[in-house]
């Protein structure tokens, strides 16, 4: 059975003091031995202090991005090995906020334009350093309305994971995050999420092996809250959640874990 996974993505939020408070709030209520995995993904400058704050707990560390390259003259970039040194277990790759333009188009830094090829190179860089990639895929509202959801997911899964060995694929985490559900308060229905997850797993099986596809954990992301976590993670193909806003508040994030525990009938 796949081990459920609740991953927090802090994006560009919190400060050092509130990050420490959040970790203390989580630690106060989380047993060090869980039947599922949990991670938090702080901004780069907080990786080290958060690594220290979670030490000895069940909480693992994730980063939100990494460079495609190992080292060199790449000002402002951070390599996979640096993330590993900082204590990361996971790294989020190809988040829609890095693939697409969001916010005002003239806002500096809002257009990362990462494509499937870059996602693929980052995934390989992460794997080479021993990090577990959380590879994000998902359609825009326009693509869903045009009936293109499955094609978009097929393309992103194929492009992002091309050239990986079967063993590498089996160890991956994929996050299905419909772009229209991110930060909007409008989550996918449990049925929409389940259909997308089944589709992604089928594509993984046809591109690799059924065994590898069966081992991949696929998380749903997009307006997950304590109140909808159980229904969103109830489908057997949904292995947990990638959580943005609600991962910034200890009780909300814990409530999502409890929802998943209920849905998966974990102890
Ligand atoms: P929200 O949970 O805030 O909708 O964000 C989801 C997300 O983008 C996680 O990576």
py3Dmol code that shows the C-alpha trace and the ligand (Angstrom):
import py3Dmol

protein = """\
ATOM      1  CA  UNK A   1       0.000   0.000   0.000  1.00  0.00           C
ATOM      2  CA  UNK A   2       1.239   3.498  -0.824  1.00  0.00           C
ATOM      3  CA  UNK A   3       2.039   5.583   2.233  1.00  0.00           C
ATOM      4  CA  UNK A   4      -0.191   8.678   2.327  1.00  0.00           C
ATOM      5  CA  UNK A   5       1.611  12.007   2.157  1.00  0.00           C
ATOM      6  CA  UNK A   6       0.534  15.491   3.224  1.00  0.00           C
ATOM      7  CA  UNK A   7       2.922  18.117   1.860  1.00  0.00           C
ATOM      8  CA  UNK A   8       2.856  21.809   2.739  1.00  0.00           C
ATOM      9  CA  UNK A   9       4.007  24.451   0.270  1.00  0.00           C
ATOM     10  CA  UNK A  10       4.546  27.737   2.091  1.00  0.00           C
ATOM     11  CA  UNK A  11       5.267  29.618  -1.171  1.00  0.00           C
ATOM     12  CA  UNK A  12       6.649  33.118  -0.370  1.00  0.00           C
ATOM     13  CA  UNK A  13       4.987  33.426   3.028  1.00  0.00           C
ATOM     14  CA  UNK A  14       5.838  33.624   6.750  1.00  0.00           C
ATOM     15  CA  UNK A  15       8.978  34.971   8.375  1.00  0.00           C
ATOM     16  CA  UNK A  16      11.500  33.267  10.619  1.00  0.00           C
ATOM     17  CA  UNK A  17       9.530  33.866  13.817  1.00  0.00           C
ATOM     18  CA  UNK A  18       6.177  32.751  12.407  1.00  0.00           C
ATOM     19  CA  UNK A  19       7.814  29.759  10.703  1.00  0.00           C
ATOM     20  CA  UNK A  20       9.213  28.618  14.058  1.00  0.00           C
ATOM     21  CA  UNK A  21       5.838  29.166  15.711  1.00  0.00           C
ATOM     22  CA  UNK A  22       4.139  27.097  13.033  1.00  0.00           C
ATOM     23  CA  UNK A  23       6.572  24.214  13.491  1.00  0.00           C
ATOM     24  CA  UNK A  24       6.140  24.369  17.268  1.00  0.00           C
ATOM     25  CA  UNK A  25       2.358  24.241  16.780  1.00  0.00           C
ATOM     26  CA  UNK A  26       2.650  21.181  14.547  1.00  0.00           C
ATOM     27  CA  UNK A  27       5.119  19.400  16.821  1.00  0.00           C
ATOM     28  CA  UNK A  28       2.911  19.957  19.852  1.00  0.00           C
ATOM     29  CA  UNK A  29       0.201  17.771  18.320  1.00  0.00           C
ATOM     30  CA  UNK A  30       2.038  15.352  16.034  1.00  0.00           C
ATOM     31  CA  UNK A  31       3.392  12.044  17.220  1.00  0.00           C
ATOM     32  CA  UNK A  32       6.983  11.407  16.077  1.00  0.00           C
ATOM     33  CA  UNK A  33       5.703   8.151  14.549  1.00  0.00           C
ATOM     34  CA  UNK A  34       3.001   8.585  11.954  1.00  0.00           C
ATOM     35  CA  UNK A  35       1.340   6.190   9.527  1.00  0.00           C
ATOM     36  CA  UNK A  36       1.778   8.796   6.784  1.00  0.00           C
ATOM     37  CA  UNK A  37       4.438  11.255   5.611  1.00  0.00           C
ATOM     38  CA  UNK A  38       4.404  15.012   6.215  1.00  0.00           C
ATOM     39  CA  UNK A  39       6.625  17.740   4.872  1.00  0.00           C
ATOM     40  CA  UNK A  40       6.823  21.515   4.951  1.00  0.00           C
ATOM     41  CA  UNK A  41       8.442  23.499   2.132  1.00  0.00           C
ATOM     42  CA  UNK A  42       9.727  26.871   3.315  1.00  0.00           C
ATOM     43  CA  UNK A  43      11.391  29.548   1.178  1.00  0.00           C
ATOM     44  CA  UNK A  44      15.140  28.955   0.687  1.00  0.00           C
ATOM     45  CA  UNK A  45      16.428  31.233   3.500  1.00  0.00           C
ATOM     46  CA  UNK A  46      14.376  29.345   6.085  1.00  0.00           C
ATOM     47  CA  UNK A  47      15.426  25.824   5.104  1.00  0.00           C
ATOM     48  CA  UNK A  48      18.264  25.583   7.625  1.00  0.00           C
ATOM     49  CA  UNK A  49      16.398  26.977  10.644  1.00  0.00           C
ATOM     50  CA  UNK A  50      13.312  24.935   9.809  1.00  0.00           C
ATOM     51  CA  UNK A  51      15.467  21.803   9.429  1.00  0.00           C
ATOM     52  CA  UNK A  52      16.633  22.451  12.983  1.00  0.00           C
ATOM     53  CA  UNK A  53      13.116  23.132  14.234  1.00  0.00           C
ATOM     54  CA  UNK A  54      11.720  19.845  12.851  1.00  0.00           C
ATOM     55  CA  UNK A  55      14.653  17.719  14.021  1.00  0.00           C
ATOM     56  CA  UNK A  56      13.445  14.588  15.835  1.00  0.00           C
ATOM     57  CA  UNK A  57       9.849  15.010  14.622  1.00  0.00           C
ATOM     58  CA  UNK A  58       7.950  13.199  11.869  1.00  0.00           C
ATOM     59  CA  UNK A  59       8.029  16.341   9.721  1.00  0.00           C
ATOM     60  CA  UNK A  60      10.377  16.320   6.734  1.00  0.00           C
ATOM     61  CA  UNK A  61      11.739  19.230   4.745  1.00  0.00           C
ATOM     62  CA  UNK A  62      10.975  20.138   1.145  1.00  0.00           C
ATOM     63  CA  UNK A  63      12.195  22.955  -1.107  1.00  0.00           C
ATOM     64  CA  UNK A  64      10.029  24.818  -3.599  1.00  0.00           C
ATOM     65  CA  UNK A  65      12.411  24.829  -6.537  1.00  0.00           C
ATOM     66  CA  UNK A  66      15.953  23.949  -7.628  1.00  0.00           C
ATOM     67  CA  UNK A  67      18.392  24.614 -10.427  1.00  0.00           C
ATOM     68  CA  UNK A  68      18.762  22.318 -13.414  1.00  0.00           C
ATOM     69  CA  UNK A  69      22.535  22.537 -12.946  1.00  0.00           C
ATOM     70  CA  UNK A  70      24.932  21.100 -10.394  1.00  0.00           C
ATOM     71  CA  UNK A  71      27.078  24.190  -9.874  1.00  0.00           C
ATOM     72  CA  UNK A  72      28.582  27.147 -11.620  1.00  0.00           C
ATOM     73  CA  UNK A  73      27.979  30.750 -12.571  1.00  0.00           C
ATOM     74  CA  UNK A  74      24.202  30.794 -12.116  1.00  0.00           C
ATOM     75  CA  UNK A  75      23.518  33.812  -9.937  1.00  0.00           C
ATOM     76  CA  UNK A  76      20.555  33.344  -7.646  1.00  0.00           C
ATOM     77  CA  UNK A  77      20.154  29.642  -8.341  1.00  0.00           C
ATOM     78  CA  UNK A  78      20.246  26.836  -5.769  1.00  0.00           C
ATOM     79  CA  UNK A  79      21.428  23.318  -6.620  1.00  0.00           C
ATOM     80  CA  UNK A  80      19.997  19.961  -5.623  1.00  0.00           C
ATOM     81  CA  UNK A  81      23.065  19.147  -3.524  1.00  0.00           C
ATOM     82  CA  UNK A  82      22.722  22.428  -1.640  1.00  0.00           C
ATOM     83  CA  UNK A  83      19.137  21.494  -0.817  1.00  0.00           C
ATOM     84  CA  UNK A  84      20.297  18.085   0.310  1.00  0.00           C
ATOM     85  CA  UNK A  85      22.943  19.754   2.507  1.00  0.00           C
ATOM     86  CA  UNK A  86      20.266  21.988   3.995  1.00  0.00           C
ATOM     87  CA  UNK A  87      18.332  18.906   5.090  1.00  0.00           C
ATOM     88  CA  UNK A  88      15.745  18.556   2.337  1.00  0.00           C
ATOM     89  CA  UNK A  89      14.114  15.239   1.547  1.00  0.00           C
ATOM     90  CA  UNK A  90      11.753  16.565  -1.134  1.00  0.00           C
ATOM     91  CA  UNK A  91      11.700  19.276  -3.769  1.00  0.00           C
ATOM     92  CA  UNK A  92       8.648  20.666  -5.558  1.00  0.00           C
ATOM     93  CA  UNK A  93       9.206  20.881  -9.319  1.00  0.00           C
ATOM     94  CA  UNK A  94       7.113  22.511 -12.037  1.00  0.00           C
ATOM     95  CA  UNK A  95       4.587  24.202  -9.790  1.00  0.00           C
ATOM     96  CA  UNK A  96       2.044  26.057 -11.908  1.00  0.00           C
ATOM     97  CA  UNK A  97       3.263  29.326 -10.385  1.00  0.00           C
ATOM     98  CA  UNK A  98       6.576  28.596 -12.073  1.00  0.00           C
ATOM     99  CA  UNK A  99       5.098  27.280 -15.305  1.00  0.00           C
ATOM    100  CA  UNK A 100       2.524  29.988 -15.961  1.00  0.00           C
ATOM    101  CA  UNK A 101       2.179  33.717 -15.798  1.00  0.00           C
ATOM    102  CA  UNK A 102       0.228  34.688 -12.742  1.00  0.00           C
ATOM    103  CA  UNK A 103      -0.792  38.082 -11.456  1.00  0.00           C
ATOM    104  CA  UNK A 104      -0.259  41.272 -13.442  1.00  0.00           C
ATOM    105  CA  UNK A 105       1.818  40.546 -16.540  1.00  0.00           C
ATOM    106  CA  UNK A 106       4.048  43.547 -15.943  1.00  0.00           C
ATOM    107  CA  UNK A 107       4.973  42.442 -12.428  1.00  0.00           C
ATOM    108  CA  UNK A 108       8.676  41.645 -12.358  1.00  0.00           C
ATOM    109  CA  UNK A 109       9.488  38.045 -11.542  1.00  0.00           C
ATOM    110  CA  UNK A 110       6.022  36.670 -12.170  1.00  0.00           C
ATOM    111  CA  UNK A 111       6.862  34.941 -15.438  1.00  0.00           C
ATOM    112  CA  UNK A 112       9.069  31.944 -14.901  1.00  0.00           C
ATOM    113  CA  UNK A 113       7.811  30.134 -18.006  1.00  0.00           C
ATOM    114  CA  UNK A 114       9.083  26.711 -16.982  1.00  0.00           C
ATOM    115  CA  UNK A 115       8.238  24.100 -19.589  1.00  0.00           C
ATOM    116  CA  UNK A 116       8.192  20.301 -19.525  1.00  0.00           C
ATOM    117  CA  UNK A 117      11.798  20.126 -20.666  1.00  0.00           C
ATOM    118  CA  UNK A 118      12.928  22.238 -17.714  1.00  0.00           C
ATOM    119  CA  UNK A 119      10.757  20.177 -15.368  1.00  0.00           C
ATOM    120  CA  UNK A 120      12.441  17.082 -16.758  1.00  0.00           C
ATOM    121  CA  UNK A 121      15.942  18.472 -16.240  1.00  0.00           C
ATOM    122  CA  UNK A 122      15.107  19.578 -12.693  1.00  0.00           C
ATOM    123  CA  UNK A 123      13.595  16.183 -11.908  1.00  0.00           C
ATOM    124  CA  UNK A 124      16.784  14.455 -13.082  1.00  0.00           C
ATOM    125  CA  UNK A 125      18.933  16.894 -11.076  1.00  0.00           C
ATOM    126  CA  UNK A 126      16.880  16.206  -7.943  1.00  0.00           C
ATOM    127  CA  UNK A 127      17.088  12.432  -8.390  1.00  0.00           C
ATOM    128  CA  UNK A 128      20.835  12.563  -8.978  1.00  0.00           C
ATOM    129  CA  UNK A 129      21.250  14.267  -5.596  1.00  0.00           C
ATOM    130  CA  UNK A 130      18.990  11.801  -3.791  1.00  0.00           C
ATOM    131  CA  UNK A 131      16.045  14.170  -3.390  1.00  0.00           C
ATOM    132  CA  UNK A 132      12.476  13.007  -3.938  1.00  0.00           C
ATOM    133  CA  UNK A 133      10.851  15.180  -6.609  1.00  0.00           C
ATOM    134  CA  UNK A 134       7.249  16.299  -6.196  1.00  0.00           C
ATOM    135  CA  UNK A 135       6.432  16.903  -9.858  1.00  0.00           C
ATOM    136  CA  UNK A 136       3.418  19.173 -10.356  1.00  0.00           C
ATOM    137  CA  UNK A 137       1.020  18.871 -13.272  1.00  0.00           C
ATOM    138  CA  UNK A 138      -2.388  20.385 -13.939  1.00  0.00           C
ATOM    139  CA  UNK A 139      -4.609  22.057 -16.491  1.00  0.00           C
ATOM    140  CA  UNK A 140      -5.785  25.667 -16.671  1.00  0.00           C
ATOM    141  CA  UNK A 141      -9.459  26.528 -16.605  1.00  0.00           C
ATOM    142  CA  UNK A 142      -9.402  27.229 -20.344  1.00  0.00           C
ATOM    143  CA  UNK A 143      -7.898  23.806 -21.004  1.00  0.00           C
ATOM    144  CA  UNK A 144     -10.495  22.086 -18.799  1.00  0.00           C
ATOM    145  CA  UNK A 145     -13.358  23.964 -20.459  1.00  0.00           C
ATOM    146  CA  UNK A 146     -11.975  22.994 -23.875  1.00  0.00           C
ATOM    147  CA  UNK A 147     -11.970  19.306 -22.860  1.00  0.00           C
ATOM    148  CA  UNK A 148      -8.158  19.144 -22.960  1.00  0.00           C
ATOM    149  CA  UNK A 149      -7.480  18.085 -19.361  1.00  0.00           C
ATOM    150  CA  UNK A 150      -6.366  14.534 -20.128  1.00  0.00           C
ATOM    151  CA  UNK A 151      -4.209  15.608 -23.071  1.00  0.00           C
ATOM    152  CA  UNK A 152      -2.491  18.277 -20.978  1.00  0.00           C
ATOM    153  CA  UNK A 153      -1.796  15.803 -18.160  1.00  0.00           C
ATOM    154  CA  UNK A 154      -0.515  13.206 -20.635  1.00  0.00           C
ATOM    155  CA  UNK A 155       1.841  15.749 -22.156  1.00  0.00           C
ATOM    156  CA  UNK A 156       3.110  17.046 -18.799  1.00  0.00           C
ATOM    157  CA  UNK A 157       3.658  13.548 -17.405  1.00  0.00           C
ATOM    158  CA  UNK A 158       5.410  12.394 -20.575  1.00  0.00           C
ATOM    159  CA  UNK A 159       7.531  15.522 -20.988  1.00  0.00           C
ATOM    160  CA  UNK A 160       8.410  15.910 -17.329  1.00  0.00           C
ATOM    161  CA  UNK A 161       9.420  12.300 -16.759  1.00  0.00           C
ATOM    162  CA  UNK A 162      11.032  11.355 -20.034  1.00  0.00           C
ATOM    163  CA  UNK A 163      14.273   9.374 -19.761  1.00  0.00           C
ATOM    164  CA  UNK A 164      13.738   8.294 -16.148  1.00  0.00           C
ATOM    165  CA  UNK A 165      14.365   4.686 -15.183  1.00  0.00           C
ATOM    166  CA  UNK A 166      11.499   2.557 -13.931  1.00  0.00           C
ATOM    167  CA  UNK A 167      13.034   2.607 -10.433  1.00  0.00           C
ATOM    168  CA  UNK A 168      13.246   6.399 -10.490  1.00  0.00           C
ATOM    169  CA  UNK A 169       9.624   6.693 -11.567  1.00  0.00           C
ATOM    170  CA  UNK A 170       8.506   4.336  -8.804  1.00  0.00           C
ATOM    171  CA  UNK A 171      10.040   6.637  -6.174  1.00  0.00           C
ATOM    172  CA  UNK A 172       8.417   9.811  -7.436  1.00  0.00           C
ATOM    173  CA  UNK A 173       5.657  11.943  -6.056  1.00  0.00           C
ATOM    174  CA  UNK A 174       3.360  13.578  -8.622  1.00  0.00           C
ATOM    175  CA  UNK A 175       1.028  16.398  -7.598  1.00  0.00           C
ATOM    176  CA  UNK A 176      -2.133  16.994  -9.604  1.00  0.00           C
ATOM    177  CA  UNK A 177      -2.899  20.670  -9.120  1.00  0.00           C
ATOM    178  CA  UNK A 178      -5.578  22.067 -11.426  1.00  0.00           C
ATOM    179  CA  UNK A 179      -4.455  25.675 -11.950  1.00  0.00           C
ATOM    180  CA  UNK A 180      -8.000  27.000 -11.481  1.00  0.00           C
ATOM    181  CA  UNK A 181      -8.184  25.463  -8.009  1.00  0.00           C
ATOM    182  CA  UNK A 182      -4.953  26.946  -6.640  1.00  0.00           C
ATOM    183  CA  UNK A 183      -5.516  29.687  -4.084  1.00  0.00           C
ATOM    184  CA  UNK A 184      -9.017  30.290  -5.403  1.00  0.00           C
ATOM    185  CA  UNK A 185     -11.073  28.534  -2.714  1.00  0.00           C
ATOM    186  CA  UNK A 186     -12.585  26.491  -5.547  1.00  0.00           C
ATOM    187  CA  UNK A 187     -11.336  22.937  -5.149  1.00  0.00           C
ATOM    188  CA  UNK A 188     -11.811  20.222  -7.745  1.00  0.00           C
ATOM    189  CA  UNK A 189     -14.659  17.870  -6.907  1.00  0.00           C
ATOM    190  CA  UNK A 190     -13.520  14.544  -5.448  1.00  0.00           C
ATOM    191  CA  UNK A 191     -14.645  12.932  -8.717  1.00  0.00           C
ATOM    192  CA  UNK A 192     -12.642  15.360 -10.887  1.00  0.00           C
ATOM    193  CA  UNK A 193      -9.580  14.745  -8.711  1.00  0.00           C
ATOM    194  CA  UNK A 194     -10.030  10.964  -8.782  1.00  0.00           C
ATOM    195  CA  UNK A 195     -10.458  10.931 -12.591  1.00  0.00           C
ATOM    196  CA  UNK A 196      -7.300  12.976 -13.114  1.00  0.00           C
ATOM    197  CA  UNK A 197      -5.315  10.754 -10.746  1.00  0.00           C
ATOM    198  CA  UNK A 198      -6.490   7.596 -12.492  1.00  0.00           C
ATOM    199  CA  UNK A 199      -5.517   9.123 -15.825  1.00  0.00           C
ATOM    200  CA  UNK A 200      -2.042  10.089 -14.565  1.00  0.00           C
ATOM    201  CA  UNK A 201      -1.466   6.598 -13.155  1.00  0.00           C
ATOM    202  CA  UNK A 202      -2.543   4.998 -16.439  1.00  0.00           C
ATOM    203  CA  UNK A 203      -0.135   7.208 -18.375  1.00  0.00           C
ATOM    204  CA  UNK A 204       2.670   6.273 -15.964  1.00  0.00           C
ATOM    205  CA  UNK A 205       1.824   2.607 -16.437  1.00  0.00           C
ATOM    206  CA  UNK A 206       1.891   2.818 -20.225  1.00  0.00           C
ATOM    207  CA  UNK A 207       5.106   4.852 -20.328  1.00  0.00           C
ATOM    208  CA  UNK A 208       6.878   2.757 -17.691  1.00  0.00           C
ATOM    209  CA  UNK A 209       5.466  -0.337 -15.946  1.00  0.00           C
ATOM    210  CA  UNK A 210       2.258  -1.035 -14.066  1.00  0.00           C
ATOM    211  CA  UNK A 211       4.353  -1.862 -11.010  1.00  0.00           C
ATOM    212  CA  UNK A 212       6.177   1.488 -11.105  1.00  0.00           C
ATOM    213  CA  UNK A 213       2.921   3.374 -11.696  1.00  0.00           C
ATOM    214  CA  UNK A 214       1.370   1.575  -8.777  1.00  0.00           C
ATOM    215  CA  UNK A 215       4.171   2.742  -6.480  1.00  0.00           C
ATOM    216  CA  UNK A 216       3.990   6.462  -7.420  1.00  0.00           C
ATOM    217  CA  UNK A 217       2.236   8.645  -4.893  1.00  0.00           C
ATOM    218  CA  UNK A 218      -0.105  11.120  -6.537  1.00  0.00           C
ATOM    219  CA  UNK A 219      -1.221  14.075  -4.400  1.00  0.00           C
ATOM    220  CA  UNK A 220      -4.119  16.420  -5.056  1.00  0.00           C
ATOM    221  CA  UNK A 221      -3.475  20.154  -4.643  1.00  0.00           C
ATOM    222  CA  UNK A 222      -5.754  23.172  -4.938  1.00  0.00           C
ATOM    223  CA  UNK A 223      -7.785  24.760  -2.134  1.00  0.00           C
ATOM    224  CA  UNK A 224      -7.435  21.782   0.191  1.00  0.00           C
ATOM    225  CA  UNK A 225      -8.795  22.603   3.649  1.00  0.00           C
ATOM    226  CA  UNK A 226      -9.496  20.658   6.832  1.00  0.00           C
ATOM    227  CA  UNK A 227     -13.177  20.605   5.827  1.00  0.00           C
ATOM    228  CA  UNK A 228     -12.645  18.970   2.395  1.00  0.00           C
ATOM    229  CA  UNK A 229      -9.457  16.929   2.967  1.00  0.00           C
ATOM    230  CA  UNK A 230     -11.252  13.669   3.787  1.00  0.00           C
ATOM    231  CA  UNK A 231     -13.481  13.694   0.715  1.00  0.00           C
ATOM    232  CA  UNK A 232     -10.661  14.820  -1.593  1.00  0.00           C
ATOM    233  CA  UNK A 233      -8.300  12.072  -0.424  1.00  0.00           C
ATOM    234  CA  UNK A 234     -10.925   9.321  -0.191  1.00  0.00           C
ATOM    235  CA  UNK A 235     -10.318   7.872  -3.657  1.00  0.00           C
ATOM    236  CA  UNK A 236      -7.764   5.016  -3.682  1.00  0.00           C
ATOM    237  CA  UNK A 237      -5.760   6.828  -6.374  1.00  0.00           C
ATOM    238  CA  UNK A 238      -5.402  10.020  -4.322  1.00  0.00           C
ATOM    239  CA  UNK A 239      -2.484   9.456  -1.972  1.00  0.00           C
ATOM    240  CA  UNK A 240      -2.608  12.716  -0.058  1.00  0.00           C
ATOM    241  CA  UNK A 241      -2.471  16.456  -0.641  1.00  0.00           C
ATOM    242  CA  UNK A 242      -0.141  19.289  -1.593  1.00  0.00           C
ATOM    243  CA  UNK A 243      -1.366  22.208   0.477  1.00  0.00           C
ATOM    244  CA  UNK A 244      -0.702  25.919   0.028  1.00  0.00           C
ATOM    245  CA  UNK A 245      -2.581  28.451   2.167  1.00  0.00           C
ATOM    246  CA  UNK A 246      -3.869  25.997   4.760  1.00  0.00           C
ATOM    247  CA  UNK A 247      -0.341  24.740   5.466  1.00  0.00           C
ATOM    248  CA  UNK A 248       0.514  28.126   6.993  1.00  0.00           C
ATOM    249  CA  UNK A 249      -1.737  27.630  10.024  1.00  0.00           C
ATOM    250  CA  UNK A 250      -0.884  24.729  12.347  1.00  0.00           C
ATOM    251  CA  UNK A 251      -4.463  23.745  13.192  1.00  0.00           C
ATOM    252  CA  UNK A 252      -5.568  23.937   9.542  1.00  0.00           C
ATOM    253  CA  UNK A 253      -2.649  21.793   8.376  1.00  0.00           C
ATOM    254  CA  UNK A 254      -3.206  19.310  11.218  1.00  0.00           C
ATOM    255  CA  UNK A 255      -6.901  19.208  10.321  1.00  0.00           C
ATOM    256  CA  UNK A 256      -5.969  18.209   6.763  1.00  0.00           C
ATOM    257  CA  UNK A 257      -3.788  15.402   8.115  1.00  0.00           C
ATOM    258  CA  UNK A 258      -6.707  14.236  10.259  1.00  0.00           C
ATOM    259  CA  UNK A 259      -8.998  14.330   7.221  1.00  0.00           C
ATOM    260  CA  UNK A 260      -6.590  12.118   5.313  1.00  0.00           C
ATOM    261  CA  UNK A 261      -6.212   9.774   8.309  1.00  0.00           C
ATOM    262  CA  UNK A 262     -10.005   9.387   8.373  1.00  0.00           C
ATOM    263  CA  UNK A 263     -10.271   8.880   4.616  1.00  0.00           C
ATOM    264  CA  UNK A 264      -7.512   6.291   4.524  1.00  0.00           C
ATOM    265  CA  UNK A 265      -8.585   4.671   7.823  1.00  0.00           C
ATOM    266  CA  UNK A 266      -5.110   5.092   9.285  1.00  0.00           C
ATOM    267  CA  UNK A 267      -4.348   4.684  12.947  1.00  0.00           C
TER     268      UNK A 267
END
"""
ligand_1 = """\
10
LIG
P -3.741 26.387 -2.105
O -3.850 25.214 -1.171
O -3.485 27.686 -1.404
O -4.881 26.444 -3.089
O -2.410 26.155 -3.000
C -2.212 24.919 -3.573
C -0.829 24.849 -4.079
O -0.474 25.546 -5.004
C 0.110 23.944 -3.393
O 1.277 23.801 -4.117
"""
view = py3Dmol.view(width=600, height=400)
view.addModel(protein, "pdb")
view.setStyle({"model": 0}, {"cartoon": {"style": "trace"}})
view.addModel(ligand_1, "xyz")
view.setStyle({"model": 1}, {"stick": {}})
view.zoomTo()
view.show()
